[in-house]
Every structure is written in structure tokens, then in C-alpha cells.
Amino acid sequence: MVKIGHQDRLKALDTLLNARRSHTLWVSEVTHQEAPCVIEDHTRCDFGKWLVEAEGVLGSVQEFIDLGEPHKQLHDTYLSLKTDRDHASRSSRIRDISRTLIDRIDRLEKYLNRSRTD
């Protein structure tokens, strides 16, 4: 288990809590609006910026590494579906990737909470 400082762990846990909340709202927006606003570059949204910033502290933690791909897929999938008029298809694909991302956020939270007791 990688040793993570108390302040870094608390910041990561706070960021993950906010990310889950923001992500849930974003998914609702994307799946219910015709043309929701989406940042094209996955490293430029708040969560993406945090992923880049936290890499120095958490970059060797597998649960952190596992967040990157579904986060990028979410942005890429939305952009590829942006012109797709099949609202049901867009909603379904976004929700599938979203579940993966939330599951991985949960795994990192568990890791961070577990590391506090080690």
C-alpha cells in the first residue's frame, strides 16, 4: 500500500465526494438535454484537472490509475454521440460508462479510507 499523507488523503476524499455529486448532475444533464455543454478535453473539466494534479501523490495507486480511462471514455463517448439524434442510445452508453466511473471512484475511496488505518 502506498503511503499517502493525511492532508493529501483528505483532499482526495473531498474531491471524490464532489466528483461523484458533480458527475451525477452532469449525467442527468447529458441524458436529458438535447445539447448540453460538455468540455471536450477530459483534462480540462474539474475532475480531469484533479486527476492531473493528484498524479504526483496518487499516481502509483492502481485504484487512482483506473479512474483515467472511464473518465476519458465518458468525454469521448459524449462527443461522438453529440451529433447522434438517438437520445436513447446516447443515454444508455453514457450511463454504462458512468456506472464504471462511479464504481472506480468508490474503489479509490475505499483504498483511501483503508490507508488511513494502516
VEXDOTOR-509330 format. One record per residue (C-alpha): residue in three letters; x, y, z. Coordinates in steps of 0.02 Angstrom, whole numbers, plus 50000, padded with zeros to 5 digits. Layout:
REM residues N
ALAXYZ ...
REM end
This chain:
REM residues 118
MET500005000050000 VAL500675017249951 LYS500925029150098 ILE499835044550075 GLY499945059650188 HIS498445064150294 GLN498105080650204 ASP498285072850032 ARG497095058850081 LEU495795071050148 LYS495915081749992 ALA495705066449881 LEU494195060349979 ASP493395077649970 THR493735078649784 LEU492975061449755 LEU491415066149852 ASN491205081949748 ALA491625072449588 ARG490255059649621 ARG488985073449654 SER489515083649502 HIS489585068249392 THR487825062949440 LEU487165080149394 TRP488155080149232 VAL487475063149179 SER485715069149213 GLU486035084549106 VAL486845074948964 THR485485061848958 HIS484025073848970 GLN484525088748863 GLU484685089748677 ALA486315099648677 PRO487115100248850 CYS488765109048874 VAL490215096848884 ILE492055100948896 GLU492885091848753 ASP494595089548832 HIS494405077248975 THR495865085249068 ARG495015102349071 CYS493465098349174 ASP493625099649363 PHE493825080949388 GLY495075079649245 LYS496095093949317 TRP496125084849484 LEU496675068649402 VAL498165077649325 GLU498565087049486 ALA498415071749601 GLU499505060849492 GLY501045066149589 VAL500325059449752 LEU499185045349693 GLY499975040749526 SER500615023849587 VAL498945018649665 GLN498045006549548 GLU496325012549604 PHE496815030149551 ILE497555024349386 ASP495935015049350 LEU494945031449351 GLY495795038749198 GLU495115027849059 PRO493245028249101 HIS493355046949130 LYS494135049448958 GLN492885037148881 LEU491445047148953 HIS492025063148869 ASP492465054248706 THR490815044848701 TYR489805060448730 LEU490745069648593 SER490485055348471 LEU488645054748512 LYS488405073548512 THR487755073348334 ASP486805057048359 ARG484945060648366 ASP484605043948451 HIS484345050648626 ALA484045033248699 SER485675026648630 ARG486645041548696 SER485855040048867 SER486185021448878 ARG488025022548829 ILE488355037248944 ARG487515028349090 ASP488535012349060 ILE490185021649065 SER489555032149210 ARG489235016549316 THR491015010949282 LEU491725027749334 ILE490685028549494 ASP491225010749536 ARG493045015849516 ILE492785031449621 ASP492065020149756 ARG493595008749746 LEU494795023349767 GLU493785029849914 LYS493895012849998 TYR495765012349966 LEU495995029650040 ASN494935025550192 ARG495865009150215 SER497555017850205 ARG497065029150350 THR497025014250467 ASP498655006450406 
REM end
